Amino acid sequence: MPHNVEIPDYVIERIMAKRGRLNVFDHFDPKKTALVVIDMQNFFVADIESARSICPNINKLAKVVRERGGVVAWVLLTVADEPGGPSTWPIYHDYFFTPEKMAAHKNNLTEGAEGHKLYPELDVEDGDIISRKSRFSTFIQGSSDLHDRLQERGIENLLIAGTATNFCCETSARDAMMIGYRVAMVSDANAARYDEDHLVGLTSVWQSFGDVRTVDDCIDNLIAPETKTAAAE
């Protein structure tokens, strides 16, 4: 099941005191919006029920983003260029793992490994972007080519989905906002291993880096067609 968590009252109170409203942004132009789906790879998804459970929500949102003229980008963590090759992120692998855990992480997230592939229940279509990153954040300098590819398509707004909420998704959302994107974390299209971790990622972003919206809220309101937005006004 997707995470069923509520934002704590103290976070809501802090947000309201800071900006006087919950939502940062009223509307994203869907044609200038990308759904960025992070690390939905076999290694991270296959054995984690919460990650598997968000696949239908990601597919639902991706379909609407495409139909409304936006872009879908799939991001894959890649930490070695070839099987048995050296880590492209040695500071992480040398210090944060046991040798056994390091080998499992590196070997499964090498180009061509089964663990590196996108989880098969995700609907990837021709025209979608496939990008590889070498750090938690997609948007930190040197991590991936995604920023340049989104800029080529005129993208200004990002919907962040994937796993883990409080690692790669949160850090990507933070860095994206700090280089000029309007960002929304999609709460029921993100997943972490534990509810507490999921909640931490969402609350950190909502306070200072971007919106937190559900899939249906994104579809019905945030990236609604301009005609519907105008009618509502």
C-alpha positions in Angstrom: 0.0 0.0 0.0 1.1 3.6 -0.6 2.1 5.4 2.5 -0.9 6.7 4.5 0.6 9.5 6.6 -0.6 12.9 7.7 1.6 16.0 7.9 2.0 16.9 11.6 0.2 20.0 12.9 3.4 21.7 13.9 4.6 21.6 10.2 1.3 23.0 9.0 1.5 25.8 11.6 5.1 26.6 10.7 4.2 26.8 7.0 1.2 29.1 7.6 3.3 31.3 9.9 6.0 31.5 7.2 4.0 32.3 4.1 0.3 32.5 5.1 -0.8 29.7 2.8 -0.2 26.0 2.4 0.4 25.8 -1.4 3.4 27.5 -2.8 2.2 27.5 -6.4 -1.3 27.9 -7.8 -0.7 26.5 -11.2 2.0 24.9 -13.4 1.8 25.4 -17.2 1.5 21.7 -18.2 3.5 22.3 -21.4 6.4 23.6 -19.2 6.2 20.8 -16.7 8.1 17.5 -16.3 7.3 14.5 -14.2 10.7 13.4 -12.9 10.6 9.7 -11.7 13.6 8.9 -9.6 15.3 5.5 -9.0 12.3 3.3 -9.7 14.7 0.5 -10.5 14.5 -3.2 -9.7 17.1 -2.9 -6.9 15.1 -0.4 -5.0 11.5 -1.5 -5.9 11.2 -5.2 -6.3 11.4 -6.1 -2.6 9.8 -3.0 -1.1 6.0 -3.1 -1.1 5.5 0.6 -0.6 7.7 1.3 -3.7 5.9 -1.3 -5.8 2.5 0.1 -4.7 3.1 3.6 -6.3 3.6 2.3 -9.8 0.0 2.7 -10.8 0.0 6.3 -9.5 3.2 7.1 -11.4 1.7 5.7 -14.6 -1.5 7.6 -14.1 0.3 10.9 -13.7 2.8 10.2 -16.5 -0.1 9.6 -18.9 -1.8 12.9 -18.1 1.5 14.9 -18.2 2.2 13.5 -21.7 -1.4 14.2 -22.9 -1.1 17.8 -21.7 2.1 18.5 -23.5 4.6 17.9 -20.7 7.6 15.7 -20.4 8.2 12.5 -18.5 11.8 11.7 -17.3 13.0 8.5 -15.8 16.2 8.8 -13.7 18.4 5.8 -12.9 21.1 5.7 -10.3 24.2 4.4 -11.9 27.3 4.0 -9.8 29.6 2.0 -12.0 30.2 2.2 -15.7 30.8 -1.6 -16.3 30.5 -4.8 -14.3 33.4 -5.1 -11.8 34.4 -1.5 -12.6 35.3 1.1 -10.0 32.7 3.0 -8.2 31.9 6.4 -9.6 31.0 7.5 -6.1 33.9 6.3 -3.9 33.3 8.6 -0.9 29.9 6.9 -0.5 30.9 3.3 -1.2 34.2 3.4 0.8 32.7 4.8 4.0 29.0 4.1 4.3 28.7 0.4 3.7 30.1 -2.9 4.9 32.1 -4.6 2.1 29.2 -6.9 1.3 26.6 -4.2 1.2 28.9 -2.0 -0.9 29.3 -4.8 -3.5 25.6 -5.4 -3.7 24.8 -1.7 -4.1 27.5 -1.1 -6.8 27.0 -4.4 -8.7 23.2 -4.0 -8.9 23.4 -0.4 -10.0 25.9 -0.9 -12.8 24.7 -0.3 -16.4 23.3 -3.6 -17.7 22.7 -5.2 -14.3 19.2 -6.5 -13.7 18.9 -4.4 -10.6 19.7 -1.3 -12.6 16.7 -1.7 -14.9 13.5 0.2 -14.4 10.8 -1.8 -12.6 8.7 -3.6 -15.4 5.3 -2.3 -14.2 6.2 1.2 -15.2 4.9 2.6 -18.5 7.8 4.1 -20.4 7.0 5.5 -23.8 8.9 6.7 -26.8 9.7 10.4 -26.3 10.3 10.0 -22.6 13.7 11.1 -21.3 16.0 8.4 -19.8 18.7 9.9 -17.7 21.4 8.4 -15.4 22.7 10.0 -12.3 25.7 9.2 -10.1 24.6 10.9 -6.8 21.5 11.1 -4.7 20.5 14.4 -6.3 19.7 14.5 -10.0 20.5 18.2 -10.1 23.7 18.5 -8.2 26.6 19.6 -10.5 28.0 16.7 -12.5 25.4 14.1 -11.4 23.4 13.9 -14.6 22.5 15.5 -17.9 18.8 16.0 -16.9 18.9 19.7 -16.3 20.3 20.5 -19.7 17.8 18.2 -21.4 14.9 19.8 -19.6 16.1 23.3 -20.4 16.3 22.3 -24.1 12.5 21.6 -23.8 11.6 24.7 -22.0 10.8 23.0 -18.7 10.2 25.3 -15.7 8.1 23.1 -13.4 8.9 19.7 -11.9 6.7 17.0 -10.3 9.0 14.7 -8.3 8.1 11.0 -7.9 9.9 7.8 -7.1 12.0 6.4 -4.3 13.3 6.9 -1.7 11.2 10.0 -0.6 13.8 11.1 1.9 16.9 10.4 -0.1 17.1 10.8 -3.8 13.7 12.4 -4.3 14.1 14.9 -1.5 17.6 15.9 -2.4 16.6 16.3 -6.1 13.7 18.5 -5.2 15.8 20.7 -3.0 18.5 21.2 -5.6 16.0 21.7 -8.4 14.4 24.5 -6.5 17.7 26.1 -5.7 18.6 26.3 -9.4 15.3 27.8 -10.4 12.6 25.2 -10.9 9.2 25.3 -9.4 8.9 22.0 -7.6 6.1 19.8 -6.2 6.7 16.5 -4.5 3.8 14.1 -5.3 3.0 12.5 -2.0 1.3 9.3 -3.2 3.8 8.8 -6.1 6.8 8.8 -3.7 7.8 5.9 -1.4 10.3 5.1 1.3 10.9 1.9 3.2 9.2 3.3 6.3 6.3 5.7 6.9 8.5 7.9 9.1 11.2 8.3 6.4 8.5 9.2 3.8 7.0 11.8 6.1 10.4 13.4 6.9 11.1 13.8 3.2 7.8 15.5 2.5 7.8 17.8 5.4 11.4 19.0 4.7 10.5 19.9 1.2 7.1 21.5 2.0 8.5 24.0 4.5 11.1 25.6 2.2 11.6 23.9 -1.2 8.3 23.2 -2.9 4.7 22.0 -2.7 3.5 18.6 -1.6 0.5 17.4 -3.7 -1.3 14.2 -4.4 -1.6 12.7 -7.9 -5.2 13.7 -8.2 -4.5 17.2 -6.9 -1.8 17.6 -9.5 -4.1 16.4 -12.3 -7.2 18.3 -11.3 -5.6 21.5 -10.1 -1.8 22.1 -10.4 -1.4 21.0 -14.0 -5.0 21.5 -15.1 -5.5 22.9 -18.6 -5.5 26.7 -18.8 -9.2 26.7 -19.8 -10.2 24.9 -16.6 -8.0 27.2 -14.5 -9.5 30.3 -16.0 -13.0 29.0 -15.5 -12.3 28.3 -11.8 -11.2 31.9 -11.4 
